[in-house]
Amino acid sequence: MHAAPWSSGSQGVANVSHGCVGMATDDARWVFENSRRGDVVEVTGTDRQMTLENGWGDWNATPEAYAEGSAL
């Protein structure tokens, strides 16, 4: 999640990101002033599932899928 003023005309209308949640600068400022590290961010309104290769991969895996890749 970050400010992305270069894409403000497309935000909420078109997928112009490689996976980031881009926001107008004022909106990003509000989020960062009113949230804490570790707060959950749930992205809705899409039919695409997050892949393990995109972003914070481990957090995107189910506990079962994560355990399958364990060395233990």
Backbone bond lengths (Angstrom), bond angles and torsions (degrees), N, CA, C in turn:
res aa  C-N    CA-C-N  psi(-1)  N-CA   C-N-CA  omega(-1)  CA-C   N-CA-C  phi
1 M - - - 1.441 - - 1.516 107.77 -
2 H 1.310 114.77 131.12 1.463 118.95 179.42 1.519 110.13 -165.26
3 A 1.318 114.35 164.55 1.459 119.73 173.63 1.519 108.41 -67.62
4 A 1.309 115.83 137.63 1.468 121.64 177.68 1.522 108.62 -141.97
5 P 1.338 116.57 69.19 1.463 119.34 -176.09 1.523 113.37 -62.21
6 W 1.334 117.66 -23.05 1.462 121.51 -179.95 1.525 112.55 -68.45
7 S 1.346 117.56 -17.65 1.467 119.68 -178.80 1.521 112.54 -116.70
8 S 1.322 117.55 16.02 1.472 119.54 -174.25 1.524 112.75 -59.34
9 G 1.319 118.62 -30.42 1.457 120.72 178.66 1.517 113.53 -69.68
10 S 1.323 117.32 -20.92 1.462 121.87 -178.80 1.529 113.30 -101.56
11 Q 1.311 117.55 -13.19 1.460 121.03 -175.96 1.516 110.89 -62.50
12 G 1.325 114.90 128.33 1.451 120.96 -179.02 1.519 113.83 82.01
13 V 1.337 117.10 -0.85 1.458 121.32 -176.55 1.525 111.76 -122.81
14 A 1.332 117.34 -42.21 1.461 121.57 -175.09 1.524 110.02 -138.38
15 N 1.318 116.08 150.99 1.450 121.99 177.04 1.518 108.55 -85.02
16 V 1.320 115.96 100.41 1.460 120.53 -179.11 1.526 111.32 -119.22
17 S 1.315 116.39 16.40 1.458 121.84 -177.00 1.519 110.11 -113.12
18 H 1.306 115.30 161.03 1.457 121.39 173.20 1.522 110.26 -95.59
19 G 1.302 117.58 18.20 1.456 121.23 177.61 1.515 114.45 129.01
20 C 1.311 117.28 -12.61 1.462 119.66 179.51 1.525 110.69 -76.39
21 V 1.314 115.62 156.00 1.457 121.28 169.98 1.519 105.44 -96.61
22 G 1.329 115.92 100.64 1.450 121.12 -178.88 1.520 110.36 -92.83
23 M 1.315 115.91 143.18 1.467 121.29 -177.56 1.519 110.11 -136.17
24 A 1.325 114.84 159.29 1.457 119.59 169.86 1.530 107.37 -61.73
25 T 1.311 117.37 153.54 1.461 121.71 -174.62 1.525 112.12 -57.25
26 D 1.326 118.21 -45.01 1.473 120.35 -179.86 1.518 111.45 -64.19
27 D 1.341 117.45 -38.70 1.467 120.53 178.18 1.524 110.54 -66.66
28 A 1.323 117.41 -41.29 1.460 120.93 178.75 1.524 110.66 -64.01
29 R 1.315 116.60 -40.07 1.466 120.26 177.54 1.523 109.72 -59.88
30 W 1.330 117.89 -44.77 1.467 121.07 179.89 1.526 110.50 -60.72
31 V 1.343 116.71 -46.07 1.467 120.25 -179.67 1.521 110.61 -59.04
32 F 1.312 117.72 -47.57 1.456 120.45 -176.49 1.522 112.58 -71.36
33 E 1.316 118.19 -26.32 1.465 120.38 176.26 1.519 112.21 -80.94
34 N 1.329 118.21 -18.54 1.463 121.88 -173.34 1.523 113.86 -119.68
35 S 1.305 117.77 12.53 1.459 120.21 178.08 1.523 109.08 -131.23
36 R 1.319 114.49 167.43 1.460 120.53 -179.87 1.516 109.17 -127.40
37 R 1.298 116.52 154.88 1.461 121.16 175.59 1.523 108.49 -55.06
38 G 1.323 116.11 131.10 1.456 121.01 -179.61 1.519 113.80 99.69
39 D 1.343 117.64 -12.98 1.462 119.56 175.81 1.527 109.36 -60.62
40 V 1.306 115.84 140.42 1.455 121.37 -179.51 1.523 109.66 -77.24
41 V 1.316 115.84 136.57 1.462 122.08 174.19 1.517 106.79 -117.85
42 E 1.306 116.69 118.18 1.459 121.30 179.55 1.519 108.64 -110.23
43 V 1.311 116.04 119.29 1.457 121.60 179.36 1.518 107.94 -93.10
44 T 1.319 116.47 126.32 1.465 121.78 -179.75 1.519 109.26 -122.04
45 G 1.317 115.54 170.22 1.451 120.23 175.53 1.514 114.17 87.10
46 T 1.322 116.73 17.21 1.459 120.16 178.08 1.519 109.27 -131.04
47 D 1.324 116.19 152.45 1.461 119.53 176.35 1.523 110.96 -100.67
48 R 1.326 117.30 3.63 1.464 121.95 179.73 1.523 110.23 -94.81
49 Q 1.323 116.43 132.36 1.454 121.49 176.30 1.529 109.53 -86.73
50 M 1.314 116.56 146.40 1.453 120.97 175.65 1.527 108.51 -67.21
51 T 1.310 117.03 137.55 1.462 120.98 178.66 1.529 109.39 -98.46
52 L 1.312 116.37 158.83 1.457 120.49 -179.92 1.518 112.16 -66.49
53 E 1.326 117.39 -21.89 1.458 120.79 -178.49 1.523 112.83 -86.80
54 N 1.310 118.20 -5.41 1.457 121.92 -173.68 1.522 109.67 -114.06
55 G 1.302 117.07 106.31 1.455 119.61 177.22 1.515 112.71 88.32
56 W 1.303 115.60 -141.15 1.465 122.65 -176.27 1.521 108.96 -82.71
57 G 1.322 116.80 76.08 1.456 123.48 -171.85 1.504 115.93 -47.52
58 D 1.318 118.45 -49.93 1.466 120.26 -176.51 1.519 112.07 -59.21
59 W 1.313 117.49 -34.44 1.459 120.90 -178.50 1.529 111.79 -72.19
60 N 1.325 116.63 -17.84 1.454 121.02 -178.03 1.519 113.20 -89.35
61 A 1.325 117.58 -7.27 1.461 121.63 -177.77 1.522 110.73 -89.97
62 T 1.322 115.74 145.67 1.460 119.35 171.06 1.525 107.83 -69.49
63 P 1.320 118.57 158.23 1.470 119.57 177.46 1.532 112.04 -56.41
64 E 1.328 116.93 -36.35 1.462 120.46 179.89 1.531 111.56 -66.77
65 A 1.329 116.15 -44.82 1.472 120.00 179.54 1.520 110.39 -66.20
66 Y 1.302 117.51 -37.01 1.450 121.65 179.22 1.525 110.02 -65.15
67 A 1.334 117.20 -42.58 1.466 121.66 -179.67 1.529 110.93 -65.67
68 E 1.319 117.58 -32.83 1.478 120.54 178.36 1.526 111.30 -62.00
69 G 1.310 117.21 -31.64 1.458 120.48 -179.55 1.518 113.57 -90.27
70 S 1.315 116.82 3.13 1.463 121.43 -177.16 1.522 111.12 -73.64
71 A 1.305 115.77 147.86 1.471 121.54 175.70 1.517 111.04 -81.49
72 L 1.316 116.55 -8.38 1.481 119.16 -178.55 1.504 112.19 -84.54
